[in-house]
């Protein structure tokens, strides 16, 4: 069947590499996954006090939201003022587990679970946040990373999140470990390195990678190469 396929087209460079390594198909191309542009360019501003951390995804065990929560404990213990918003919904067992971690670490004032957010509420949450966390064990893309970067948020994610690996070091920290201390350290480093103009620079990079127009142009190039 593979001999009859013109090409495999993937959503990320990571998937492309995996298919090539597996010897699947004669041609593998990357087109990416698109996300909507922000309604207005992000404003370059100082980080909030406390610094507003955000994790936003479907709540499932592999997302490792517990790592983000534990990282908050380490950051507060180190003297850095932070808060964390956990956005998303999932199965009751996962949600209960996250709440138990929050309570056991004494973080009910610092960590807020807001459930699924959509539309204007989602746009506002992204615009008001500073740093995006995604310690997931496996993401073949990770749309939350793309949306956060579009809004100019610096990303701290595991190296298993494909969308994060596409961002430059100026826009994202990609960690091989899901150790909470490693995530806390990466946040501290991002805070220390935060330059004026960071949000607009991150957003500009995200548009080149994740806008639907960029994805469409890659498809045009892929199809054009076959004509």
Buried (B, 14 or more C-beta within 10 A) or exposed (E): EEEEEEBBBBBBBBBBBBBBEEEEBEBBBBBBBBBEBBEEBBEBEEBEEBBBBBBBBEBBEBBBBBBBBBBBBBBBEEEBEBBBBBBBBBEEEBBEBBBEBBEEBEBEEBBEBBEEBEEEEBBEBBBEBBBBBBBBBEBBBBBBBBBBBBBBBBBBBBBBBBBBBBBEEEBBBBBEEBBBBBBBBBBBEBBEEBEEEBBBBBBBBBBEBBBEEBBEEBEEEBBEEEE
